[in-house]
Amino acid sequence: MNIIEQKTFDQERALYGSKDLLVRDCAFDGPADGESALKECRNIQVENCFLNLRYPFWHNHGLTIRGSELTELCRAALWYSEDLHLENTKFHGIKALRECKQVRLDHCDIRSPEFGWSVSDIEMNDCDAVSEYFMLRCDHMRFRDVRMQGKYSFQYLQDAVFEHCTFDTKDAFWHANHVIVRDSVVKGEYLAWYSENVTFERCTIIGTQPLCYCKNLRLIDCKMIDTDLCFEKSQVQATITTPVQSIKNPLSGKIVVPAVGEIVRDDPESCGEIVVTGEETAAI
């Protein structure tokens, strides 16, 4: 493997088409303001580098980035690439990851609006993210110990598992399909509307009007805090361990809850069973 160390590049396509290359302690920055520094490359390792220019890693195959910083000016950093390992790195430019496959992120700091669109086969471990429209239209996802803040996240997902995560978000998991969320905290308004085959296991769900218009929704031993008008028009099987403010017109299934402040039944098609275990009358 060829090694480039302690260099500064600012020209257009500075290392275009490189193969079997280790880039260490380098800066991609300068007055020439060149784009696409490492485009169309294969088997590239980037360590302890500073990237301040646009579109550096497009159409890469086999890319490792460690201990590096991609600034706000490093927009659209990784597109149309596959076999990526991203570790201990800051991704602070907009649209940092898109249309990629076989991606693993470990211990990364993400501050990137529209991060992760149309990504397939992605694993994320112990990362922090601030983003809007985070991970849109992705599939085959495995997230563990991820902390995310921002609106409109995880929409149109297919086949995803989230474990020990904390999400402070809004309109999350809309139209998601085949998703499991375990031992996590999900805070925000209008959670998982129009989703199918979504399961929450031992989760804490916080916020207004969650889980409406869902198909084959499951909650297993979940807490629900400050949740009102839950489950409207949803097909749901749920065991809830905390009182719920209000439940509205569940379409079908069964909801078991220790207490509920109000049950709204103003839709003749609402046939979902609500079992309130803290009251003498078991079923309402």
RAMOKA-V116780 format. One record per pair of residues at least 4 apart in sequence whose C-alpha atoms are under 7 Angstrom apart, sorted by the first residue. I is the first residue (numbers start at 1). J is the second residue. Records with the same first field share a line. If there is no record, write none. Layout:
I: J, J
//
This chain:
1: 20, 21, 22
2: 20, 21, 22
3: 21, 22, 23
4: 22, 23, 24
5: 23, 24, 25, 26
6: 24, 25, 26
7: 26, 27
8: 26, 27, 28, 29
9: 14, 27, 28, 29
10: 28, 29, 30, 31, 32, 33, 34
11: 32, 33, 34
12: 34, 35, 36, 37
13: 34, 35, 36, 37, 38, 39
14: 37, 38
15: 37, 38
16: 37, 38, 39, 40, 41
17: 38, 39, 40, 41
18: 41, 42
19: 41, 42, 43, 44
20: 42, 43, 44
21: 43, 44, 45
22: 44, 45, 46
23: 45, 46, 47
24: 46, 47, 48, 49
25: 47, 48, 49
26: 49, 50
27: 49, 50, 51
28: 50, 51, 52, 53
29: 33, 51, 52, 53
33: 53
34: 53
35: 53, 54, 55, 56
36: 54, 55, 56, 57
37: 56
38: 56, 57
39: 56, 57, 58, 59, 60
40: 58, 59, 60
41: 59, 60, 61
42: 60, 61, 62
43: 61, 62, 63
44: 62, 63, 64
45: 63, 64, 65
46: 64, 65, 66
47: 65, 66, 67, 68
48: 66, 67, 68
49: 68, 69
50: 68, 69, 70
51: 69, 70, 71, 74
52: 70, 71, 73, 74
53: 73, 74
54: 73, 74, 75, 76, 77
55: 74, 75, 76, 77, 78
56: 77
57: 77, 78, 79
58: 78, 79, 80, 81
59: 79, 80, 81
60: 81, 82
61: 81, 82, 83
62: 82, 83, 84
63: 83, 84, 85
64: 84, 85, 86
65: 85, 86, 87
66: 86, 87, 88, 89
67: 87, 88, 89
68: 89, 90
69: 89, 90, 91
70: 74, 90, 91, 92, 93
71: 91, 92, 93
72: 92, 93, 94
73: 93
74: 93
75: 93, 94, 95, 96
76: 93, 94, 95, 96, 97
77: 96, 97
78: 96, 97, 98
79: 97, 98, 99, 100
80: 98, 99, 100
81: 100, 101
82: 100, 101, 102, 103
83: 101, 102, 103
84: 102, 103, 104
85: 103, 104, 105
86: 104, 105, 106
87: 105, 106, 107, 108
88: 106, 107, 108
89: 108, 109
90: 108, 109, 110
91: 96, 109, 110, 111, 112
92: 110, 111, 112
93: 112
94: 112, 113, 114
95: 112, 113, 114, 115
96: 112, 115
97: 115, 116, 117
98: 115, 116, 117, 118, 119
99: 117, 118, 119
100: 119, 120
101: 119, 120, 121
102: 120, 121, 122
103: 121, 122, 123
104: 122, 123, 124
105: 123, 124, 125
106: 124, 125, 126, 127
107: 125, 126, 127
108: 127, 128
109: 127, 128, 129
110: 128, 129, 130
111: 129, 130, 131
112: 130, 131
113: 131, 132, 133
114: 131, 132, 133, 134
115: 131, 134, 135
116: 134, 135, 136
117: 135, 136, 137, 138
118: 136, 137, 138
119: 138, 139
120: 138, 139, 140
121: 139, 140, 141
122: 140, 141, 142
123: 141, 142, 143
124: 142, 143, 144
125: 143, 144, 145, 146
126: 144, 145, 146
127: 145, 146, 147
128: 146, 147, 148
129: 147, 148, 149
130: 148, 149, 150
131: 149, 150
132: 150, 151, 152, 153
133: 151, 152, 153
134: 152, 153, 154
135: 153, 154
136: 153, 154, 155, 156, 157
137: 155, 156, 157
138: 157, 158
139: 157, 158, 159, 160
140: 158, 159, 160
141: 159, 160, 161
142: 160, 161, 162
143: 161, 162, 163
144: 162, 163, 164, 165
145: 163, 164, 165
146: 165, 166
147: 165, 166, 167
148: 166, 167, 168
149: 167, 168, 169
150: 168, 169
151: 169, 170, 171
152: 169, 170, 171, 172
153: 169, 171, 172, 173
154: 172, 173
155: 172, 173, 174, 175, 176
156: 173, 174, 175, 176
157: 176, 177
158: 176, 177, 178, 179
159: 177, 178, 179
160: 178, 179, 180
161: 179, 180, 181
162: 180, 181, 182
163: 181, 182, 183, 184
164: 182, 183, 184
165: 184, 185
166: 184, 185, 186
167: 185, 186, 187
168: 186, 187, 188
169: 187, 188
170: 188, 189, 190, 191
171: 189, 190, 191, 192
172: 191, 192
173: 191, 192, 195
174: 192, 193, 194, 195
175: 192, 193, 194, 195, 196
176: 195, 196
177: 195, 196, 197, 198
178: 196, 197, 198
179: 197, 198, 199
180: 198, 199, 200
181: 199, 200, 201
182: 200, 201, 202, 203
183: 201, 202, 203
184: 203, 204
185: 203, 204, 205
186: 204, 205, 206
187: 205, 206, 207
188: 206, 207
189: 207, 208, 209, 210
190: 208, 209, 210, 211
191: 210, 211
192: 210, 211
193: 211, 212, 213, 214
194: 212, 213, 214
195: 214, 215
196: 214, 215, 216, 217
197: 215, 216, 217
198: 216, 217, 218
199: 217, 218, 219
200: 218, 219, 220
201: 219, 220, 221, 222
202: 220, 221, 222
203: 222, 223
204: 222, 223, 224
205: 223, 224, 225
206: 224, 225, 226, 227
207: 225, 226, 227
208: 226, 227, 228
209: 227, 228, 229, 230
210: 227, 230, 231
211: 230, 231
212: 230, 231, 232, 233, 234
213: 232, 233, 234
214: 234, 235
215: 234, 235
216: 235, 236
217: 235, 236, 237
218: 236, 237, 238
219: 237, 238, 239
220: 238, 239
221: 239, 240, 241
222: 239, 240, 241
223: 240, 241, 242
224: 242, 244
226: 245
227: 244, 245
228: 244, 245, 246, 247
229: 246, 247, 248
230: 246, 247, 248
231: 247, 248, 249, 250
232: 248, 249, 250
233: 249, 250, 251
234: 250, 251, 252
235: 250, 251, 252, 253
236: 252, 253, 254
237: 253, 254, 255
238: 254, 255, 256
239: 255, 256, 257
240: 256, 257
241: 257, 258
242: 257, 258
243: 257, 258, 259, 260
244: 259, 260, 261
245: 260, 261, 262
246: 260, 261, 262, 263
247: 262, 263, 264
248: 263, 264, 265
249: 264, 265, 267, 270
250: 270, 271, 272
251: 269, 270, 271, 272
252: 270, 271, 272
253: 272, 273
254: 272, 273, 274
255: 273, 274, 275
256: 274, 275, 276
257: 275, 276, 277
258: 276, 277, 278
259: 276, 277, 278
265: 270
273: 284
274: 283, 284
275: 282, 283, 284
276: 282, 283
277: 282
//
